[in-house]
Amino acid sequence: MRLPSGTRIEETERVVARVESEIERELGHPDPDYPQIERHPQSDLRMLISNIGVLMDWPAAYTPNTGPMDAFVLVQLKEARRDVFELVQKLRAGLREKFPGVEFAFDTGGLLTAALNFGEPAPLHFQVLGSNLAILEELGRRVARRIGEVPGIEDVRLLERHDYPALEVRIDRTKAALLGLGVDEILRNLVTATNSSINFEPAFWIDERNGNHYFLGAQYPERDHVSVDTLFDIPLARREGGKPVPLRSVATITRGVGPALVSHRDITRAVNIYAGLAPGANLGRVLEQAETQLLSDPELGLEQIEDRRGRRLFQIGGNYAGRGYTLAATGEIQTMRSSFSEFVRGLFLAVVLVYLIMAAQLRSFLDPLVILLTVPLSLVGVAFTWAATGTTWNVQSLMGLILTVGTVVEYGILLLHFAREELARGVAIEEAAARAAEVRLRPILMTSLTTVLALLPMALGIGGGQASIPLARTMVGGVLAAAGLTLLVLPAVYVLLKSGAQSSAPEGTA
């Protein structure tokens, strides 16, 4: 959640407390199941943690907050109590109505999603890259408006703000030089007054009792920062035999606005546009629609290019042609695209390796091809399952597809191994294939049923995370289809191929 730029952290804390009250009114009091805390078994809420503002130190690198006007609230629900997406829709409408001056964005991802999108706070992430901050903000707002028109996209926002209240200090270098003061010396005194001297003169003291180190530096009491006059009265330096020179003697201070945060990608300035997905929306499909929407904007004049690493970018043209501004889709989108290409290559490699292993074991190039026919047969069930359950083409479903290949190949091996033994005893091809299907019916059904029953709870979303559902559904559909179609199709194909191979063989050869 984000309040107007420049909101003091005390005010942000008060608003966050009211937001927490609204969440508790909807879900109940937190019930973390600690013995020392009062229990609320009827509550749907397990834990509620809010993080407000940003500490101007190393922790600033690990928070999505950009200033005292920002906060993020972590809401942990009890398992299997309420649908997360329905709850988000309800909270989104209610909070925006009760807090009209506050921006809200929701992220329903878990640990797996955080790993896939590098910890970013939204699945859709666009970056506008360039040099001029004003132009970057203009382009960023235009991109945000355009992708906000795409159905299935929610919570579009810019990370960077350029309207943060600021005080601009202008130093009269001539006066400073006449007084024997350098600009760096003036700035050091100003930083010491508003923050601390440890930024430019770090010093440490190590406690011998526990080995902890502590910063040592000059710092003004926070209670003394009451007005601009406080800054004007900062003493700069004491000359030999003279008095300290106040800042007002060599500088003027004016009010203005400036960037609360300046982001970079490599060494190039960037503006980040984040967006979430509506319940049921498909990331790949929504991304295609968003890129189509952006490509149709004549003022952006996008032209697709690739960077040195082979990543897809869009060169911004129109009024900004030739000025080096580009648009890139990154985060989970980038992971998705690279993962799809890697998984497709992995699936192809898995099929090739399985074929080579079986060719060496069976000493035949034809029989492994018949066994591998179980793979396309399983795809029939996978496609039907995806269509029936609304499962999308994603990383988890592709993982399930690769696991399905390793599982269903066993059915073909069981069938053809028995048929080859029958042929070795002199049984006719048709009879050998029919007996193989009859004898191997029970082992194949037992193997497929145990696999399906083991995966069924996960496929229904019981006892597992939602991210594992596509994987389980893919395997269930593939295994069921392969078990049935293998017994029907594989014997017939085997008879056709073997009969053709024997009839085309020269007389006197085996």
Buried (B, 14 or more C-beta within 10 A) or exposed (E): BBBBBBBEBEBBBEBBEEBBEBBBEBBBBBBEEEEEEEEBEEBBBBBBEBBBBBEEEEEEEEBBBBBBBBBBBEBEBBEEBBEBBEBBBEBBEBBEEEBEEBBBBBBBBEEBBBEBBEEBBBBBBBBBBBEBBEBBBBBBBBBBEBBBEBEBBBBBBBBBBBEBEBEEBEBEEEEBEEBEBEEEEBEBBBBBBBBBBBEEEEEEEEEEEEEEEEBEBEEBEEEEEEEEEBBBBBEBBEEEEEEEBBBBBBBEBEEEBBBBBEBEBEEBBBBBBBBBBBEEBBBBEBBEBBBEBBBEBEEBBBEEEEEEEEBBBBBBBEEBEEEEBBBBBBBBBBBBBEBBEEBEEBBEEBBEEBBEEBBEEBEBEEBBBBBBBBBEBBBBBBEBBBEEBEBBBBBBBBBBBBBBBEBBBBBBBBBBBBBBEBBEEEBEBBEBBBBBBEBBEEBBBEBBEEBBEEBEEBBBBEEBEBBBBBBBBBBBBBBBBBBBBBBEBBBEEBBEBBEEEEEEEEEEEE
